[in-house]
């Protein structure tokens, strides 16, 4: 079964999934250039144009954000997105020139059992397939987004299960909303010990990832740091985009990105390791101007944490099995309602 989630108004999201490759790309396309910021907390990131988004630098709006599989080869997806945008007149204006601003982050999925012959260095190919996946993701962009094994999440794994693409949203007390979108490919795991129960359980809404709550009693291995075997730098990563319609500045968006990493820590253990490239982008469409900016920022940070926590669990919960997988999907290892 394929589950979908609706993203923020004014934003479209497209997946391009190559099931033979077991890799893919997800693109975030705001209807108009959107304010953006980023925070990297993992020790092994793979990114493009993140320096542009620090608060003291010039450009504060982006035309798209890309999350992709493929390790460093996946950064080419942003080239495909840039070309697609340029053909439609989108981009930062510099005289007569227009340069699309497309930051990107990648995760490592090169050893997940897919046929990687089309990737340079893993076969006879001389060009990355990810530029084409970037263009295809743009063409597929919609307000309704598939969860689980799709786009950037199609080949994602965690320590003991398949990862995936997750989403969750929250309404903010002062008006506006926040939506977390995440590709979960962490070195750690998202369940409590060897049970089916998600670490994110206290934040769950409407049984969105099984409704199991916490196990009673807690398993003896709940605090065990189980990780991917032979984990190494660039081999793992959780990458995400927080989208909001609340108007904020670039420095405030950076603060939201920093806070959103707490969602990783609440849903994944261990998180932010030297082997993870954990990265969070923030996009603001600015459609809602708050009456109390300080209170709105505090609410937005809190909402980003809770939505991210839920989105991580949802990405793993919605993953589905495919031929050649090296790890099981959560739904295949566990049955909803199983205790312990």
Number of C-alpha atoms within 10 A of each C-alpha: 6 12 11 15 15 17 22 21 15 17 23 21 26 26 30 26 23 20 17 13 21 29 32 30 34 31 31 25 26 22 13 14 20 21 22 34 31 28 22 21 18 23 17 22 27 25 21 18 14 19 13 19 25 19 18 11 10 9 15 19 22 23 24 30 25 31 31 34 31 27 21 18 20 32 27 24 32 30 20 21 31 25 17 18 22 16 10 9 14 19 21 17 11 8 6 5 11 14 16 23 23 24 25 26 31 32 36 29 29 21 14 19 16 19 18 20 12 16 20 14 11 11 11 10 13 10 13 18 21 28 22 17 28 32 23 22 27 25 16 16 19 18 17 15 25 21 29 29 30 31 31 34 35 33 35 34 32 24 21 21 25 30 35 33 35 32 29 27 24 18 15 17 12 16 14 19 21 29 25 31 30 29 37 36 34 33 32 26 29 30 23 25 21 15 18 25 26 28 24 27 24 14 15 22 12 7 10 15 23 22 16 17 19 19 17 8 8 14 13 10 12 16 12 13 14 18 16 17 9 7 15 13 16 21 22 32 36 33 31 30 27 29 27 32 22 24 21 25 16 24 17 21 30 22 19 29 28 23 21 30 26 20 24 31 18 22 26 26 25 20 27 25 19 18 21 30 31 30 31 28 30 30 32 27 23 17 13 15 14 17 10 9 15 12 12 21 20 15 19 28 20 20 27 32 26 26 24 37 31 30 33 35 32 27 28 33 26 27 31 22 16 16 10 12 17 16 18 18 24 21 18 11 11 14 11 13 12 12 15 16
